Amino acid sequence: MFVLCTRYTHLCNLRKEAELRQAAKEFHENKDIVIHRVDKTDLFVILNRSDYINKVEGLLQGSSKFLRVNRNPVDDIRKKVTKLINIANAVVDGVKFQNLHVHYEPGYFYGNVKTHKPGHKLRPIISQIPTPTYHMAKQLNDLITPYIPTTHAFRSTDEFIHILRNTTPQGILASLDVESLFSFVPVDEIIQIILRNVFHHDTLSPPKVPRPVLEDMLRACTREAFF
């Protein structure tokens, strides 16, 4: 059973602060429910824990995109990332990447509820925050962003809405919903496209990172990071 909750600010108008704290405490201690953000909104949904677990297990077991592993690969990926960072940081006047710490963990899986979809399916999300590749991936994102073509792209939804409100575009506006987009992205092909844009850009000079190292970093943050 799903119960949509309004914003916490709205709840503050309905109850006293002490009552809110007590309600939050009871929610936190209730092992029969889970609270998750609604997909693509700032609302929250309360689910029966058993329903949530069944939906998660359905995603993990019913897809060819997930494979059970018999050992924790964190140490291996940490060693590889450390080696790549050391090579990149050794380049004179090159890009400096943040060194790794000692303790890391696998990424964790959860699902946000798609209340606008029949059956209230979950959007699977794998958080990489505790993994060895997280900070390197953020630096790589900043590194390659200037090389990404922006001619036919919007920076945000607000920019798109602003254009619609202040222009008179011709043609038909269509919205396409792609199912399981990220799990079907051809990763190796995309990495080669990124490398071509970075090292053969029309106006920008390539960063001072050896191409083989940058390629291995991109692969580590994609193919080898999601475990």
C-alpha positions as CSV (number, residue, x, y, z in Angstrom):
1,M,0.0,0.0,0.0
2,F,1.4,3.4,-1.0
3,V,0.7,6.5,1.0
4,L,2.0,9.7,-0.6
5,C,3.4,12.3,1.8
6,T,3.5,16.0,1.2
7,R,6.6,18.0,1.8
8,Y,7.9,18.1,5.3
9,T,7.3,21.8,5.4
10,H,3.6,21.2,4.9
11,L,3.6,18.8,7.8
12,C,5.1,21.4,10.0
13,N,2.0,23.5,9.4
14,L,-0.2,20.7,10.6
15,R,1.5,19.5,13.7
16,K,3.5,20.9,16.5
17,E,7.2,20.4,16.5
18,A,7.2,17.9,19.3
19,E,4.5,15.8,17.5
20,L,6.6,15.9,14.4
21,R,9.6,14.6,16.2
22,Q,7.6,11.8,17.8
23,A,6.1,10.8,14.5
24,A,9.5,10.8,12.8
25,K,10.9,8.7,15.6
26,E,8.1,6.2,15.2
27,F,8.6,6.1,11.4
28,H,12.3,5.5,11.9
29,E,11.8,2.7,14.4
30,N,9.0,1.0,12.4
31,K,10.7,-2.0,10.7
32,D,7.6,-2.8,8.6
33,I,7.9,0.2,6.4
34,V,10.5,2.0,4.2
35,I,10.5,5.6,3.2
36,H,11.9,6.6,-0.2
37,R,11.8,9.6,-2.5
38,V,9.3,9.6,-5.3
39,D,11.1,9.4,-8.7
40,K,11.9,12.8,-10.2
41,T,10.1,14.8,-7.4
42,D,10.8,16.1,-3.9
43,L,7.9,14.1,-2.4
44,F,8.3,10.9,-0.4
45,V,6.4,7.6,-0.4
46,I,5.9,5.1,2.4
47,L,5.9,1.5,1.5
48,N,5.4,-1.8,3.2
49,R,8.9,-3.2,3.6
50,S,7.8,-6.6,2.2
51,D,6.4,-4.9,-0.9
52,Y,9.6,-2.9,-1.4
53,I,11.9,-5.9,-1.0
54,N,9.8,-7.9,-3.5
55,K,10.1,-5.2,-6.1
56,V,13.8,-4.9,-5.5
57,E,14.3,-8.7,-5.8
58,G,12.2,-8.6,-9.0
59,L,14.6,-6.1,-10.5
60,L,17.8,-8.0,-9.5
61,Q,16.6,-11.5,-10.3
62,G,14.6,-10.7,-13.4
63,S,17.2,-8.9,-15.4
64,S,20.2,-10.1,-17.4
65,K,22.0,-6.9,-16.3
66,F,22.8,-8.1,-12.8
67,L,25.1,-10.9,-12.0
68,R,25.8,-12.4,-8.5
69,V,29.5,-12.3,-7.5
70,N,31.3,-14.5,-5.0
71,R,33.8,-12.1,-3.7
72,N,34.1,-8.4,-2.8
73,P,36.0,-6.7,-5.7
74,V,36.6,-3.4,-3.9
75,D,40.3,-4.0,-3.1
76,D,41.1,-4.9,-6.7
77,I,39.5,-1.9,-8.1
78,R,41.0,0.3,-5.4
79,K,44.5,-0.9,-6.4
80,K,43.9,-0.4,-10.1
81,V,42.5,3.1,-9.5
82,T,45.4,4.0,-7.3
83,K,47.9,2.9,-10.0
84,L,46.1,5.0,-12.6
85,I,46.0,8.1,-10.4
86,N,49.7,7.8,-9.6
87,I,50.5,7.6,-13.3
88,A,48.3,10.6,-14.2
89,N,49.7,12.7,-11.2
90,A,53.3,12.0,-12.3
91,V,52.8,14.0,-15.5
92,V,54.5,17.3,-15.2
93,D,52.0,20.1,-15.1
94,G,49.3,17.5,-15.7
95,V,45.9,17.0,-14.3
96,K,46.0,16.1,-10.6
97,F,43.6,13.6,-9.3
98,Q,42.6,13.1,-5.7
99,N,44.5,10.3,-4.0
100,L,42.4,7.4,-2.6
101,H,41.9,6.7,1.1
102,V,42.1,3.2,2.7
103,H,38.5,2.2,3.3
104,Y,35.9,1.8,0.6
105,E,32.8,-0.3,0.1
106,P,30.7,-1.6,-2.8
107,G,28.1,0.7,-4.2
108,Y,24.6,0.2,-2.8
109,F,21.4,-0.5,-4.6
110,Y,18.0,1.1,-4.0
111,G,14.9,2.0,-5.9
112,N,12.9,5.2,-6.2
113,V,9.2,4.7,-6.7
114,K,7.7,5.7,-10.1
115,T,4.2,6.8,-8.9
116,H,3.3,7.9,-12.4
117,K,3.8,4.4,-13.8
118,P,1.3,1.5,-13.6
119,G,2.1,-0.8,-10.7
120,H,4.3,1.8,-9.1
121,K,7.6,0.3,-10.4
122,L,11.0,1.2,-9.0
123,R,13.7,3.1,-10.8
124,P,16.9,1.1,-9.9
125,I,19.7,3.3,-8.7
126,I,23.2,2.2,-7.7
127,S,24.9,4.8,-5.5
128,Q,28.7,4.9,-6.1
129,I,29.4,7.3,-3.2
130,P,31.3,4.7,-1.1
131,T,33.3,3.2,-4.0
132,P,36.9,3.8,-5.0
133,T,35.9,5.4,-8.3
134,Y,33.5,8.0,-7.0
135,H,35.8,11.0,-6.6
136,M,37.7,10.1,-9.8
137,A,34.5,9.9,-11.7
138,K,33.5,13.4,-10.5
139,Q,36.9,14.8,-11.6
140,L,36.6,13.0,-15.0
141,N,33.2,14.6,-15.5
142,D,34.6,18.1,-14.9
143,L,37.5,17.2,-17.2
144,I,35.5,16.1,-20.2
145,T,32.5,18.4,-19.9
146,P,34.1,21.3,-21.9
147,Y,34.6,18.9,-24.9
148,I,31.0,17.8,-25.0
149,P,29.0,19.3,-28.0
150,T,26.3,21.6,-26.7
151,T,24.7,22.8,-29.9
152,H,21.6,20.7,-29.5
153,A,21.5,20.3,-25.7
154,F,19.9,22.1,-22.7
155,R,21.7,22.7,-19.5
156,S,18.6,22.3,-17.4
157,T,14.8,21.9,-17.5
158,D,14.5,25.6,-16.5
159,E,16.4,26.6,-19.7
160,F,14.1,24.5,-21.8
161,I,11.0,26.0,-20.3
162,H,12.5,29.5,-20.7
163,I,13.0,28.9,-24.4
164,L,9.5,27.6,-24.9
165,R,8.0,30.6,-23.1
166,N,10.0,33.3,-24.9
167,T,10.1,32.0,-28.4
168,T,7.7,30.6,-31.0
169,P,9.4,27.3,-32.1
170,Q,8.1,25.6,-35.2
171,G,7.4,21.9,-35.6
172,I,6.2,19.2,-33.3
173,L,7.3,18.8,-29.7
174,A,7.6,15.2,-28.7
175,S,8.8,13.4,-25.5
176,L,10.4,10.0,-25.8
177,D,10.6,7.6,-22.9
178,V,13.5,5.1,-23.2
179,E,13.3,2.0,-21.1
180,S,16.4,0.9,-19.2
181,L,18.5,3.6,-20.9
182,F,21.8,3.3,-19.0
183,S,21.9,-0.5,-19.0
184,F,21.7,-0.5,-22.8
185,V,24.4,2.2,-23.5
186,P,27.2,0.8,-25.6
187,V,29.9,1.7,-23.0
188,D,33.0,0.9,-25.1
189,E,31.8,2.8,-28.1
190,I,30.9,5.8,-25.9
191,I,34.4,5.8,-24.4
192,Q,36.0,6.0,-27.8
193,I,33.7,8.9,-28.8
194,I,34.7,10.7,-25.6
195,L,38.4,10.1,-26.4
196,R,38.0,11.4,-30.0
197,N,36.4,14.5,-28.8
198,V,38.9,15.1,-26.0
199,F,42.1,14.5,-28.0
200,H,40.9,15.8,-31.4
201,H,38.8,18.8,-30.5
202,D,38.5,21.5,-33.1
203,T,39.3,24.4,-30.7
204,L,40.4,23.0,-27.3
205,S,43.7,21.4,-26.5
206,P,43.7,18.0,-24.9
207,P,44.2,17.7,-21.2
208,K,47.6,16.6,-19.9
209,V,46.5,13.0,-19.2
210,P,48.0,10.1,-21.2
211,R,45.3,8.8,-23.5
212,P,45.6,5.2,-22.4
213,V,45.3,6.3,-18.8
214,L,42.2,8.4,-19.4
215,E,40.7,5.5,-21.3
216,D,41.4,3.1,-18.4
217,M,40.0,5.6,-16.0
218,L,36.8,5.9,-18.0
219,R,36.4,2.2,-18.2
220,A,37.1,1.8,-14.4
221,C,34.3,4.3,-13.7
222,T,31.8,2.5,-15.9
223,R,32.4,-1.2,-16.7
224,E,34.3,-1.9,-13.5
225,A,32.6,0.4,-11.0
226,F,29.1,-1.1,-10.7
227,F,29.4,-4.0,-8.3
